[in-house]
Amino acid sequence: MARQRRLPAGIGKDAKTYSSYLAPCYNLSMTTVVAFISQKGGVGKSTLARALAREAVISGLKVKIADLDPDQATIVDWHKVRTQRAIEPVLSVELFRNVAQALAGNRRA
């Protein structure tokens, strides 16, 4: 169970202020899956996934990016460049052939 905090003076219960204050005390024992999905190419799926993952890691969350396009492997290529150049933060990236394998954590690409 997530711990309860008393709101300090000046922090109202409006959605934006309240949720940003409570974000550091969420119960992080559950896995959350975020997916960027579109059949159309070039709409920013990989860019959004990389940006969100990077910010989540900086915020202290444990993150794994699952690249489900073994033909293009955009995120895997991005990860290789980051690794070669020792760019922080360090992210976990794996290539999978389908969603079922990604969710199961079985590397098969």
Contacts in CASP RR format, 6 or more apart in sequence:
PFRMAT RR
TARGET T0000
AUTHOR 0000-0000-0000
METHOD contacts of the structure
MODEL  1
MARQRRLPAGIGKDAKTYSSYLAPCYNLSMTTVVAFISQKGGVGKSTLAR
ALAREAVISGLKVKIADLDPDQATIVDWHKVRTQRAIEPVLSVELFRNVA
QALAGNRRA
1 27 0 8 1.000
2 25 0 8 1.000
2 26 0 8 1.000
2 27 0 8 1.000
3 25 0 8 1.000
5 21 0 8 1.000
5 22 0 8 1.000
5 25 0 8 1.000
7 13 0 8 1.000
7 18 0 8 1.000
7 21 0 8 1.000
11 17 0 8 1.000
11 18 0 8 1.000
11 21 0 8 1.000
12 18 0 8 1.000
23 59 0 8 1.000
28 61 0 8 1.000
33 103 0 8 1.000
34 49 0 8 1.000
34 52 0 8 1.000
36 44 0 8 1.000
36 45 0 8 1.000
36 46 0 8 1.000
36 48 0 8 1.000
36 49 0 8 1.000
37 45 0 8 1.000
38 45 0 8 1.000
46 67 0 8 1.000
46 74 0 8 1.000
46 75 0 8 1.000
46 78 0 8 1.000
49 65 0 8 1.000
49 75 0 8 1.000
50 65 0 8 1.000
50 75 0 8 1.000
50 78 0 8 1.000
53 63 0 8 1.000
53 65 0 8 1.000
53 91 0 8 1.000
54 89 0 8 1.000
54 91 0 8 1.000
56 63 0 8 1.000
57 63 0 8 1.000
57 89 0 8 1.000
57 90 0 8 1.000
57 91 0 8 1.000
58 89 0 8 1.000
63 91 0 8 1.000
63 92 0 8 1.000
64 92 0 8 1.000
64 93 0 8 1.000
64 94 0 8 1.000
65 75 0 8 1.000
65 79 0 8 1.000
65 91 0 8 1.000
65 92 0 8 1.000
65 93 0 8 1.000
65 94 0 8 1.000
66 94 0 8 1.000
66 96 0 8 1.000
66 102 0 8 1.000
67 73 0 8 1.000
67 74 0 8 1.000
67 75 0 8 1.000
67 76 0 8 1.000
67 93 0 8 1.000
67 94 0 8 1.000
67 95 0 8 1.000
67 96 0 8 1.000
67 109 0 8 1.000
68 96 0 8 1.000
68 97 0 8 1.000
68 98 0 8 1.000
68 99 0 8 1.000
68 102 0 8 1.000
70 95 0 8 1.000
70 96 0 8 1.000
70 97 0 8 1.000
70 109 0 8 1.000
73 95 0 8 1.000
75 93 0 8 1.000
76 93 0 8 1.000
76 95 0 8 1.000
78 93 0 8 1.000
79 91 0 8 1.000
79 93 0 8 1.000
81 87 0 8 1.000
82 91 0 8 1.000
94 102 0 8 1.000
94 105 0 8 1.000
94 107 0 8 1.000
94 109 0 8 1.000
95 107 0 8 1.000
95 109 0 8 1.000
96 102 0 8 1.000
96 105 0 8 1.000
96 106 0 8 1.000
96 107 0 8 1.000
96 108 0 8 1.000
96 109 0 8 1.000
97 108 0 8 1.000
97 109 0 8 1.000
101 107 0 8 1.000
101 108 0 8 1.000
END
